[in-house]
Amino acid sequence: MRHEMARAGIGHVRVNPRRARDFARAGGHLAKTDALDAAMLAPDGAGPEPGGRSAACPRA
């Protein structure tokens, strides 16, 4: 999927699920659903330098 996103010019970041969960807990978010995860991670990804690791797809 990340290759297709890169090909389409859609920016994305790979985030360690454990770190994302810890980030949510630190903000008081104890429930675990995809919708809550997306809402919690969106502000971080919208910044000029999103957290996580760049998911650029190098061609070998």
N, CA, C and O atoms as a Tripos MOL2 file, in Angstrom:
@<TRIPOS>MOLECULE
protein
  240   239    60     0     0
PROTEIN
NO_CHARGES

@<TRIPOS>ATOM
      1 N           0.8190   -1.1730    0.0000 N.3       1 MET1
      2 CA          0.0000    0.0000    0.0000 C.3       1 MET1
      3 C           0.8760    1.2540    0.0000 C.2       1 MET1
      4 O           0.5580    2.2280   -0.6820 O.2       1 MET1
      5 N           1.9660    1.2390    0.7530 N.am      2 ARG2
      6 CA          2.7860    2.4530    0.8120 C.3       2 ARG2
      7 C           3.3930    2.7920   -0.5400 C.2       2 ARG2
      8 O           3.5920    3.9660   -0.8520 O.2       2 ARG2
      9 N           3.6890    1.7830   -1.3420 N.am      3 HIS3
     10 CA          4.2260    2.0520   -2.6810 C.3       3 HIS3
     11 C           3.1800    2.7540   -3.5450 C.2       3 HIS3
     12 O           3.4970    3.6980   -4.2690 O.2       3 HIS3
     13 N           1.9420    2.2910   -3.4660 N.am      4 GLU4
     14 CA          0.8690    2.9120   -4.2440 C.3       4 GLU4
     15 C           0.5990    4.3380   -3.7740 C.2       4 GLU4
     16 O           0.3330    5.2220   -4.5890 O.2       4 GLU4
     17 N           0.6680    4.5640   -2.4630 N.am      5 MET5
     18 CA          0.4620    5.9160   -1.9390 C.3       5 MET5
     19 C           1.5690    6.8430   -2.4280 C.2       5 MET5
     20 O           1.3030    7.9750   -2.8310 O.2       5 MET5
     21 N           2.8010    6.3670   -2.3920 N.am      6 ALA6
     22 CA          3.9240    7.1810   -2.8580 C.3       6 ALA6
     23 C           3.7800    7.4770   -4.3500 C.2       6 ALA6
     24 O           4.0210    8.6010   -4.7920 O.2       6 ALA6
     25 N           3.3910    6.4750   -5.1140 N.am      7 ARG7
     26 CA          3.2110    6.6520   -6.5520 C.3       7 ARG7
     27 C           2.1260    7.6820   -6.8570 C.2       7 ARG7
     28 O           2.2200    8.4240   -7.8340 O.2       7 ARG7
     29 N           1.0900    7.7210   -6.0080 N.am      8 ALA8
     30 CA         -0.0120    8.6660   -6.1980 C.3       8 ALA8
     31 C           0.2900   10.0400   -5.6030 C.2       8 ALA8
     32 O          -0.5180   10.9620   -5.7150 O.2       8 ALA8
     33 N           1.4570   10.1720   -4.9710 N.am      9 GLY9
     34 CA          1.8260   11.4570   -4.3860 C.3       9 GLY9
     35 C           1.1390   11.7480   -3.0620 C.2       9 GLY9
     36 O           1.0350   12.9030   -2.6490 O.2       9 GLY9
     37 N           0.6730   10.7030   -2.4020 N.am     10 ILE10
     38 CA          0.0040   10.8620   -1.1070 C.3      10 ILE10
     39 C           1.0500   10.7050   -0.0070 C.2      10 ILE10
     40 O           1.6580    9.6460    0.1400 O.2      10 ILE10
     41 N           1.2490   11.7760    0.7630 N.am     11 GLY11
     42 CA          2.2150   11.7220    1.8500 C.3      11 GLY11
     43 C           1.7300   10.8150    2.9720 C.2      11 GLY11
     44 O           0.5370   10.7560    3.2670 O.2      11 GLY11
     45 N           2.6580   10.1170    3.5840 N.am     12 HIS12
     46 CA          2.3090    9.2320    4.6870 C.3      12 HIS12
     47 C           3.5290    9.0140    5.5710 C.2      12 HIS12
     48 O           4.6640    9.2440    5.1550 O.2      12 HIS12
     49 N           3.2830    8.5770    6.7700 N.am     13 VAL13
     50 CA          4.3460    8.3320    7.7410 C.3      13 VAL13
     51 C           4.0780    7.0000    8.4150 C.2      13 VAL13
     52 O           2.9380    6.6820    8.7550 O.2      13 VAL13
     53 N           5.1320    6.2260    8.6050 N.am     14 ARG14
     54 CA          5.0050    4.9740    9.3430 C.3      14 ARG14
     55 C           5.2030    5.2850   10.8200 C.2      14 ARG14
     56 O           6.1680    5.9470   11.1990 O.2      14 ARG14
     57 N           4.2950    4.8080   11.6400 N.am     15 VAL15
     58 CA          4.3570    5.0590   13.0760 C.3      15 VAL15
     59 C           4.3420    3.7270   13.8080 C.2      15 VAL15
     60 O           3.5350    2.8480   13.5040 O.2      15 VAL15
     61 N           5.2390    3.5870   14.7710 N.am     16 ASN16
     62 CA          5.2690    2.3930   15.5990 C.3      16 ASN16
     63 C           3.9720    2.3440   16.4090 C.2      16 ASN16
     64 O           3.6780    3.2940   17.1340 O.2      16 ASN16
     65 N           3.1940    1.2720   16.3090 N.am     17 PRO17
     66 CA          1.9110    1.2010   17.0150 C.3      17 PRO17
     67 C           2.0480    1.3760   18.5270 C.2      17 PRO17
     68 O           1.1720    1.9580   19.1660 O.2      17 PRO17
     69 N           3.1200    0.8880   19.0870 N.am     18 ARG18
     70 CA          3.3310    1.0230   20.5380 C.3      18 ARG18
     71 C           3.4910    2.4920   20.9290 C.2      18 ARG18
     72 O           2.9220    2.9490   21.9200 O.2      18 ARG18
     73 N           4.2740    3.2240   20.1340 N.am     19 ARG19
     74 CA          4.4740    4.6450   20.4230 C.3      19 ARG19
     75 C           3.1770    5.4270   20.2370 C.2      19 ARG19
     76 O           2.8920    6.3470   21.0030 O.2      19 ARG19
     77 N           2.4000    5.0730   19.2360 N.am     20 ALA20
     78 CA          1.1150    5.7400   19.0190 C.3      20 ALA20
     79 C           0.1790    5.4850   20.1990 C.2      20 ALA20
     80 O          -0.5230    6.3930   20.6440 O.2      20 ALA20
     81 N           0.1700    4.2630   20.7020 N.am     21 ARG21
     82 CA         -0.6790    3.9150   21.8470 C.3      21 ARG21
     83 C          -0.2290    4.6690   23.0940 C.2      21 ARG21
     84 O          -1.0550    5.1970   23.8370 O.2      21 ARG21
     85 N           1.0920    4.7180   23.3220 N.am     22 ASP22
     86 CA          1.6230    5.4540   24.4700 C.3      22 ASP22
     87 C           1.2800    6.9360   24.3700 C.2      22 ASP22
     88 O           0.9610    7.5710   25.3760 O.2      22 ASP22
     89 N           1.3450    7.4890   23.1600 N.am     23 PHE23
     90 CA          1.0000    8.8890   22.9350 C.3      23 PHE23
     91 C          -0.4670    9.1280   23.2840 C.2      23 PHE23
     92 O          -0.8060   10.1330   23.9080 O.2      23 PHE23
     93 N          -1.3260    8.2100   22.8830 N.am     24 ALA24
     94 CA         -2.7540    8.3380   23.1740 C.3      24 ALA24
     95 C          -3.0110    8.2720   24.6770 C.2      24 ALA24
     96 O          -3.7890    9.0590   25.2160 O.2      24 ALA24
     97 N          -2.3610    7.3380   25.3380 N.am     25 ARG25
     98 CA         -2.5350    7.2140   26.7900 C.3      25 ARG25
     99 C          -2.0750    8.4750   27.5070 C.2      25 ARG25
    100 O          -2.7160    8.9190   28.4600 O.2      25 ARG25
    101 N          -0.9760    9.0490   27.0560 N.am     26 ALA26
    102 CA         -0.4630   10.2730   27.6800 C.3      26 ALA26
    103 C          -1.4700   11.4110   27.5500 C.2      26 ALA26
    104 O          -1.5230   12.2980   28.4020 O.2      26 ALA26
    105 N          -2.2610   11.3850   26.4970 N.am     27 GLY27
    106 CA         -3.2820   12.4100   26.2930 C.3      27 GLY27
    107 C          -4.6140   12.0610   26.9350 C.2      27 GLY27
    108 O          -5.5980   12.7790   26.7590 O.2      27 GLY27
    109 N          -4.6490   10.9550   27.6840 N.am     28 GLY28
    110 CA         -5.8710   10.5660   28.3760 C.3      28 GLY28
    111 C          -6.8380    9.7470   27.5490 C.2      28 GLY28
    112 O          -7.9750    9.5330   27.9690 O.2      28 GLY28
    113 N          -6.4180    9.2850   26.3820 N.am     29 HIS29
    114 CA         -7.2890    8.4750   25.5140 C.3      29 HIS29
    115 C          -7.0510    6.9990   25.8230 C.2      29 HIS29
    116 O          -6.0320    6.4320   25.4280 O.2      29 HIS29
    117 N          -7.9890    6.3880   26.5270 N.am     30 LEU30
    118 CA         -7.8140    5.0030   26.9380 C.3      30 LEU30
    119 C          -8.5130    4.0150   26.0140 C.2      30 LEU30
    120 O          -8.1130    2.8530   25.9400 O.2      30 LEU30
    121 N          -9.5440    4.4540   25.3130 N.am     31 ALA31
    122 CA        -10.2620    3.5670   24.3960 C.3      31 ALA31
    123 C          -9.3870    3.2770   23.1810 C.2      31 ALA31
    124 O          -8.4790    4.0450   22.8620 O.2      31 ALA31
    125 N          -9.6650    2.1670   22.5110 N.am     32 LYS32
    126 CA         -8.8630    1.7700   21.3500 C.3      32 LYS32
    127 C          -9.7910    1.4230   20.1980 C.2      32 LYS32
    128 O         -10.3670    0.3360   20.1570 O.2      32 LYS32
    129 N          -9.9310    2.3590   19.2580 N.am     33 THR33
    130 CA        -10.6660    2.0850   18.0230 C.3      33 THR33
    131 C          -9.9090    2.7630   16.8880 C.2      33 THR33
    132 O          -9.1320    3.6870   17.1240 O.2      33 THR33
    133 N         -10.1280    2.3150   15.6740 N.am     34 ASP34
    134 CA         -9.4640    2.9320   14.5290 C.3      34 ASP34
    135 C          -9.8430    4.3990   14.3930 C.2      34 ASP34
    136 O          -8.9990    5.2350   14.0710 O.2      34 ASP34
    137 N         -11.1100    4.7130   14.6370 N.am     35 ALA35
    138 CA        -11.5620    6.1050   14.5110 C.3      35 ALA35
    139 C         -10.8750    6.9960   15.5410 C.2      35 ALA35
    140 O         -10.4500    8.1060   15.2180 O.2      35 ALA35
    141 N         -10.7650    6.5160   16.7780 N.am     36 LEU36
    142 CA        -10.0780    7.3040   17.8070 C.3      36 LEU36
    143 C          -8.5960    7.4390   17.4900 C.2      36 LEU36
    144 O          -8.0150    8.5100   17.6680 O.2      36 LEU36
    145 N          -7.9810    6.3550   17.0190 N.am     37 ASP37
    146 CA         -6.5660    6.4180   16.6440 C.3      37 ASP37
    147 C          -6.3470    7.4540   15.5490 C.2      37 ASP37
    148 O          -5.4090    8.2490   15.6210 O.2      37 ASP37
    149 N          -7.1980    7.4490   14.5490 N.am     38 ALA38
    150 CA         -7.0600    8.3970   13.4380 C.3      38 ALA38
    151 C          -7.2090    9.8310   13.9260 C.2      38 ALA38
    152 O          -6.4400   10.7060   13.5310 O.2      38 ALA38
    153 N          -8.1890   10.0710   14.7770 N.am     39 ALA39
    154 CA         -8.4090   11.4240   15.2960 C.3      39 ALA39
    155 C          -7.2460   11.8810   16.1610 C.2      39 ALA39
    156 O          -6.8980   13.0620   16.1520 O.2      39 ALA39
    157 N          -6.6440   10.9720   16.9000 N.am     40 MET40
    158 CA         -5.5440   11.3070   17.7860 C.3      40 MET40
    159 C          -4.2490   11.5480   17.0040 C.2      40 MET40
    160 O          -3.4610   12.4230   17.3630 O.2      40 MET40
    161 N          -4.0310   10.7810   15.9430 N.am     41 LEU41
    162 CA         -2.7870   10.8880   15.1770 C.3      41 LEU41
    163 C          -2.8230   11.9830   14.1150 C.2      41 LEU41
    164 O          -1.7680   12.4680   13.7040 O.2      41 LEU41
    165 N          -3.9910   12.3780   13.6680 N.am     42 ALA42
    166 CA         -4.1080   13.3530   12.5790 C.3      42 ALA42
    167 C          -3.3900   14.6700   12.8560 C.2      42 ALA42
    168 O          -2.6740   15.1440   11.9740 O.2      42 ALA42
    169 N          -3.5380   15.2880   14.0270 N.am     43 PRO43
    170 CA         -2.8350   16.5590   14.2580 C.3      43 PRO43
    171 C          -1.3180   16.4130   14.1750 C.2      43 PRO43
    172 O          -0.6360   17.3220   13.7030 O.2      43 PRO43
    173 N          -0.7850   15.2820   14.6270 N.am     44 ASP44
    174 CA          0.6570   15.0670   14.5610 C.3      44 ASP44
    175 C           1.1090   14.9560   13.1100 C.2      44 ASP44
    176 O           2.1570   15.4910   12.7460 O.2      44 ASP44
    177 N           0.3370   14.2720   12.2860 N.am     45 GLY45
    178 CA          0.6930   14.1010   10.8860 C.3      45 GLY45
    179 C           0.4630   15.3310   10.0410 C.2      45 GLY45
    180 O           1.0050   15.4310    8.9400 O.2      45 GLY45
    181 N          -0.3280   16.2710   10.5280 N.am     46 ALA46
    182 CA         -0.6410   17.4730    9.7550 C.3      46 ALA46
    183 C           0.4210   18.5530    9.8870 C.2      46 ALA46
    184 O           0.4190   19.5170    9.1210 O.2      46 ALA46
    185 N           1.3200   18.4080   10.8360 N.am     47 GLY47
    186 CA          2.3570   19.4160   11.0530 C.3      47 GLY47
    187 C           3.3890   19.4210    9.9490 C.2      47 GLY47
    188 O           3.3630   18.5600    9.0700 O.2      47 GLY47
    189 N           4.3070   20.3890    9.9840 N.am     48 PRO48
    190 CA          5.3240   20.4830    8.9410 C.3      48 PRO48
    191 C           6.2930   19.3100    8.9480 C.2      48 PRO48
    192 O           6.8130   18.9370    7.8960 O.2      48 PRO48
    193 N           6.5450   18.7260   10.1060 N.am     49 GLU49
    194 CA          7.4180   17.5610   10.2020 C.3      49 GLU49
    195 C           6.7160   16.5150   11.0440 C.2      49 GLU49
    196 O           6.8750   16.4990   12.2650 O.2      49 GLU49
    197 N           5.9390   15.6340   10.4140 N.am     50 PRO50
    198 CA          5.1930   14.6450   11.1800 C.3      50 PRO50
    199 C           6.1150   13.7310   11.9640 C.2      50 PRO50
    200 O           7.2600   13.4950   11.5780 O.2      50 PRO50
    201 N           5.5940   13.2200   13.0770 N.am     51 GLY51
    202 CA          6.3590   12.2660   13.8640 C.3      51 GLY51
    203 C           6.4930   10.9530   13.1200 C.2      51 GLY51
    204 O           5.9650   10.8020   12.0180 O.2      51 GLY51
    205 N           7.1850   10.0150   13.7080 N.am     52 GLY52
    206 CA          7.3650    8.7250   13.0560 C.3      52 GLY52
    207 C           8.5480    8.7480   12.1120 C.2      52 GLY52
    208 O           9.4660    9.5540   12.2650 O.2      52 GLY52
    209 N           8.5210    7.8730   11.1550 N.am     53 ARG53
    210 CA          9.6220    7.7230   10.2270 C.3      53 ARG53
    211 C           9.1110    7.9090    8.8100 C.2      53 ARG53
    212 O           8.0160    7.4570    8.4750 O.2      53 ARG53
    213 N           9.8880    8.5600    7.9910 N.am     54 SER54
    214 CA          9.4810    8.7670    6.6080 C.3      54 SER54
    215 C           9.2570    7.4200    5.9450 C.2      54 SER54
    216 O          10.0210    6.4780    6.1550 O.2      54 SER54
    217 N           8.2270    7.3380    5.1610 N.am     55 ALA55
    218 CA          7.8960    6.0790    4.5020 C.3      55 ALA55
    219 C           8.1600    6.1630    3.0060 C.2      55 ALA55
    220 O           7.4350    5.5760    2.2040 O.2      55 ALA55
    221 N           9.1940    6.8920    2.6420 N.am     56 ALA56
    222 CA          9.5530    6.9760    1.2300 C.3      56 ALA56
    223 C           9.8660    5.5790    0.7200 C.2      56 ALA56
    224 O          10.4020    4.7490    1.4540 O.2      56 ALA56
    225 N           9.5400    5.3300   -0.5020 N.am     57 CYS57
    226 CA          9.7250    4.0040   -1.0830 C.3      57 CYS57
    227 C          10.9100    4.0150   -2.0400 C.2      57 CYS57
    228 O          10.7450    4.3140   -3.2230 O.2      57 CYS57
    229 N          12.0860    3.6990   -1.5500 N.am     58 PRO58
    230 CA         13.2370    3.6840   -2.4560 C.3      58 PRO58
    231 C          13.1150    2.5360   -3.4500 C.2      58 PRO58
    232 O          12.6530    1.4480   -3.1060 O.2      58 PRO58
    233 N          13.5180    2.7810   -4.6410 N.am     59 ARG59
    234 CA         13.5050    1.7330   -5.6690 C.3      59 ARG59
    235 C          14.8480    1.0290   -5.6570 C.2      59 ARG59
    236 O          15.8960    1.6730   -5.7120 O.2      59 ARG59
    237 N          14.8160   -0.2900   -5.5850 N.am     60 ALA60
    238 CA         16.0630   -1.0640   -5.5470 C.3      60 ALA60
    239 C          16.4820   -1.4520   -6.9340 C.2      60 ALA60
    240 O          17.5090   -2.1080   -7.1080 O.2      60 ALA60
@<TRIPOS>BOND
     1     1     2 1
     2     2     3 1
     3     3     4 2
     4     3     5 am
     5     5     6 1
     6     6     7 1
     7     7     8 2
     8     7     9 am
     9     9    10 1
    10    10    11 1
    11    11    12 2
    12    11    13 am
    13    13    14 1
    14    14    15 1
    15    15    16 2
    16    15    17 am
    17    17    18 1
    18    18    19 1
    19    19    20 2
    20    19    21 am
    21    21    22 1
    22    22    23 1
    23    23    24 2
    24    23    25 am
    25    25    26 1
    26    26    27 1
    27    27    28 2
    28    27    29 am
    29    29    30 1
    30    30    31 1
    31    31    32 2
    32    31    33 am
    33    33    34 1
    34    34    35 1
    35    35    36 2
    36    35    37 am
    37    37    38 1
    38    38    39 1
    39    39    40 2
    40    39    41 am
    41    41    42 1
    42    42    43 1
    43    43    44 2
    44    43    45 am
    45    45    46 1
    46    46    47 1
    47    47    48 2
    48    47    49 am
    49    49    50 1
    50    50    51 1
    51    51    52 2
    52    51    53 am
    53    53    54 1
    54    54    55 1
    55    55    56 2
    56    55    57 am
    57    57    58 1
    58    58    59 1
    59    59    60 2
    60    59    61 am
    61    61    62 1
    62    62    63 1
    63    63    64 2
    64    63    65 am
    65    65    66 1
    66    66    67 1
    67    67    68 2
    68    67    69 am
    69    69    70 1
    70    70    71 1
    71    71    72 2
    72    71    73 am
    73    73    74 1
    74    74    75 1
    75    75    76 2
    76    75    77 am
    77    77    78 1
    78    78    79 1
    79    79    80 2
    80    79    81 am
    81    81    82 1
    82    82    83 1
    83    83    84 2
    84    83    85 am
    85    85    86 1
    86    86    87 1
    87    87    88 2
    88    87    89 am
    89    89    90 1
    90    90    91 1
    91    91    92 2
    92    91    93 am
    93    93    94 1
    94    94    95 1
    95    95    96 2
    96    95    97 am
    97    97    98 1
    98    98    99 1
    99    99   100 2
   100    99   101 am
   101   101   102 1
   102   102   103 1
   103   103   104 2
   104   103   105 am
   105   105   106 1
   106   106   107 1
   107   107   108 2
   108   107   109 am
   109   109   110 1
   110   110   111 1
   111   111   112 2
   112   111   113 am
   113   113   114 1
   114   114   115 1
   115   115   116 2
   116   115   117 am
   117   117   118 1
   118   118   119 1
   119   119   120 2
   120   119   121 am
   121   121   122 1
   122   122   123 1
   123   123   124 2
   124   123   125 am
   125   125   126 1
   126   126   127 1
   127   127   128 2
   128   127   129 am
   129   129   130 1
   130   130   131 1
   131   131   132 2
   132   131   133 am
   133   133   134 1
   134   134   135 1
   135   135   136 2
   136   135   137 am
   137   137   138 1
   138   138   139 1
   139   139   140 2
   140   139   141 am
   141   141   142 1
   142   142   143 1
   143   143   144 2
   144   143   145 am
   145   145   146 1
   146   146   147 1
   147   147   148 2
   148   147   149 am
   149   149   150 1
   150   150   151 1
   151   151   152 2
   152   151   153 am
   153   153   154 1
   154   154   155 1
   155   155   156 2
   156   155   157 am
   157   157   158 1
   158   158   159 1
   159   159   160 2
   160   159   161 am
   161   161   162 1
   162   162   163 1
   163   163   164 2
   164   163   165 am
   165   165   166 1
   166   166   167 1
   167   167   168 2
   168   167   169 am
   169   169   170 1
   170   170   171 1
   171   171   172 2
   172   171   173 am
   173   173   174 1
   174   174   175 1
   175   175   176 2
   176   175   177 am
   177   177   178 1
   178   178   179 1
   179   179   180 2
   180   179   181 am
   181   181   182 1
   182   182   183 1
   183   183   184 2
   184   183   185 am
   185   185   186 1
   186   186   187 1
   187   187   188 2
   188   187   189 am
   189   189   190 1
   190   190   191 1
   191   191   192 2
   192   191   193 am
   193   193   194 1
   194   194   195 1
   195   195   196 2
   196   195   197 am
   197   197   198 1
   198   198   199 1
   199   199   200 2
   200   199   201 am
   201   201   202 1
   202   202   203 1
   203   203   204 2
   204   203   205 am
   205   205   206 1
   206   206   207 1
   207   207   208 2
   208   207   209 am
   209   209   210 1
   210   210   211 1
   211   211   212 2
   212   211   213 am
   213   213   214 1
   214   214   215 1
   215   215   216 2
   216   215   217 am
   217   217   218 1
   218   218   219 1
   219   219   220 2
   220   219   221 am
   221   221   222 1
   222   222   223 1
   223   223   224 2
   224   223   225 am
   225   225   226 1
   226   226   227 1
   227   227   228 2
   228   227   229 am
   229   229   230 1
   230   230   231 1
   231   231   232 2
   232   231   233 am
   233   233   234 1
   234   234   235 1
   235   235   236 2
   236   235   237 am
   237   237   238 1
   238   238   239 1
   239   239   240 2
@<TRIPOS>SUBSTRUCTURE
     1 MET1         2 RESIDUE 1 A MET
     2 ARG2         6 RESIDUE 1 A ARG
     3 HIS3        10 RESIDUE 1 A HIS
     4 GLU4        14 RESIDUE 1 A GLU
     5 MET5        18 RESIDUE 1 A MET
     6 ALA6        22 RESIDUE 1 A ALA
     7 ARG7        26 RESIDUE 1 A ARG
     8 ALA8        30 RESIDUE 1 A ALA
     9 GLY9        34 RESIDUE 1 A GLY
    10 ILE10       38 RESIDUE 1 A ILE
    11 GLY11       42 RESIDUE 1 A GLY
    12 HIS12       46 RESIDUE 1 A HIS
    13 VAL13       50 RESIDUE 1 A VAL
    14 ARG14       54 RESIDUE 1 A ARG
    15 VAL15       58 RESIDUE 1 A VAL
    16 ASN16       62 RESIDUE 1 A ASN
    17 PRO17       66 RESIDUE 1 A PRO
    18 ARG18       70 RESIDUE 1 A ARG
    19 ARG19       74 RESIDUE 1 A ARG
    20 ALA20       78 RESIDUE 1 A ALA
    21 ARG21       82 RESIDUE 1 A ARG
    22 ASP22       86 RESIDUE 1 A ASP
    23 PHE23       90 RESIDUE 1 A PHE
    24 ALA24       94 RESIDUE 1 A ALA
    25 ARG25       98 RESIDUE 1 A ARG
    26 ALA26      102 RESIDUE 1 A ALA
    27 GLY27      106 RESIDUE 1 A GLY
    28 GLY28      110 RESIDUE 1 A GLY
    29 HIS29      114 RESIDUE 1 A HIS
    30 LEU30      118 RESIDUE 1 A LEU
    31 ALA31      122 RESIDUE 1 A ALA
    32 LYS32      126 RESIDUE 1 A LYS
    33 THR33      130 RESIDUE 1 A THR
    34 ASP34      134 RESIDUE 1 A ASP
    35 ALA35      138 RESIDUE 1 A ALA
    36 LEU36      142 RESIDUE 1 A LEU
    37 ASP37      146 RESIDUE 1 A ASP
    38 ALA38      150 RESIDUE 1 A ALA
    39 ALA39      154 RESIDUE 1 A ALA
    40 MET40      158 RESIDUE 1 A MET
    41 LEU41      162 RESIDUE 1 A LEU
    42 ALA42      166 RESIDUE 1 A ALA
    43 PRO43      170 RESIDUE 1 A PRO
    44 ASP44      174 RESIDUE 1 A ASP
    45 GLY45      178 RESIDUE 1 A GLY
    46 ALA46      182 RESIDUE 1 A ALA
    47 GLY47      186 RESIDUE 1 A GLY
    48 PRO48      190 RESIDUE 1 A PRO
    49 GLU49      194 RESIDUE 1 A GLU
    50 PRO50      198 RESIDUE 1 A PRO
    51 GLY51      202 RESIDUE 1 A GLY
    52 GLY52      206 RESIDUE 1 A GLY
    53 ARG53      210 RESIDUE 1 A ARG
    54 SER54      214 RESIDUE 1 A SER
    55 ALA55      218 RESIDUE 1 A ALA
    56 ALA56      222 RESIDUE 1 A ALA
    57 CYS57      226 RESIDUE 1 A CYS
    58 PRO58      230 RESIDUE 1 A PRO
    59 ARG59      234 RESIDUE 1 A ARG
    60 ALA60      238 RESIDUE 1 A ALA
